[in-house]
Amino acid sequence: MTLALNEEDIKKMFVKAYNEMIRNKEDVLANFEKVLNEVTRMKRYEKEIFAFTMSLNSFLSYSPYA
């Protein structure tokens, strides 16, 4: 047997999920903040790695005999 969803069922499920999210909004926001902080921290690390790589490449390409 195949279940069919009608527009009213979809609306009810959406409202139920939305209301659940709103009830847990503090948790949702806290988790979002953790993810945002992690992404920001990763961007900083990427910049540091890039700067280090550029310095290393510059050092490795330096020749005292040039």
C-alpha positions as CSV (number, residue, x, y, z in Angstrom):
1,M,0.0,0.0,0.0
2,T,1.4,3.4,-1.0
3,L,0.6,6.3,1.3
4,A,-0.3,9.6,-0.4
5,L,0.3,13.0,1.1
6,N,-2.0,15.7,0.4
7,E,-1.4,19.5,0.8
8,E,-3.1,19.5,4.2
9,D,-0.9,16.7,5.5
10,I,2.2,18.5,4.3
11,K,1.1,21.8,6.0
12,K,0.4,20.0,9.2
13,M,3.8,18.3,9.2
14,F,5.5,21.6,8.4
15,V,3.8,23.4,11.3
16,K,4.6,20.5,13.6
17,A,8.3,20.6,12.7
18,Y,8.4,24.4,12.8
19,N,6.8,24.4,16.3
20,E,9.3,21.8,17.5
21,M,12.1,23.9,16.2
22,I,10.7,27.0,18.0
23,R,10.4,25.1,21.2
24,N,14.0,24.1,20.9
25,K,15.2,27.4,19.5
26,E,17.7,28.0,22.3
27,D,19.3,24.7,21.5
28,V,19.1,25.4,17.7
29,L,20.7,28.8,18.2
30,A,23.4,27.4,20.5
31,N,24.3,24.7,18.0
32,F,24.3,27.3,15.2
33,E,26.7,29.5,17.2
34,K,29.0,26.5,17.8
35,V,29.1,25.8,14.1
36,L,29.6,29.4,13.2
37,N,32.5,29.7,15.7
38,E,34.1,26.6,14.3
39,V,33.9,27.9,10.7
40,T,35.3,31.2,11.8
41,R,38.2,29.4,13.6
42,M,38.8,27.2,10.5
43,K,39.0,30.3,8.3
44,R,41.6,31.8,10.7
45,Y,43.6,28.6,10.5
46,E,43.4,28.5,6.7
47,K,44.8,32.1,6.6
48,E,47.6,31.1,9.0
49,I,48.5,28.0,6.9
50,F,48.5,30.1,3.8
51,A,50.8,32.7,5.3
52,F,53.1,29.9,6.6
53,T,53.1,28.2,3.2
54,M,54.0,31.5,1.5
55,S,56.9,32.1,3.9
56,L,58.1,28.5,3.5
57,N,58.0,28.8,-0.3
58,S,59.9,32.0,-0.1
59,F,62.5,30.5,2.2
60,L,62.9,27.4,0.0
61,S,63.2,29.4,-3.2
62,Y,65.9,31.6,-1.7
63,S,69.4,30.9,-3.0
64,P,72.4,32.6,-1.5
65,Y,74.2,32.0,-4.8
66,A,71.8,34.1,-6.9
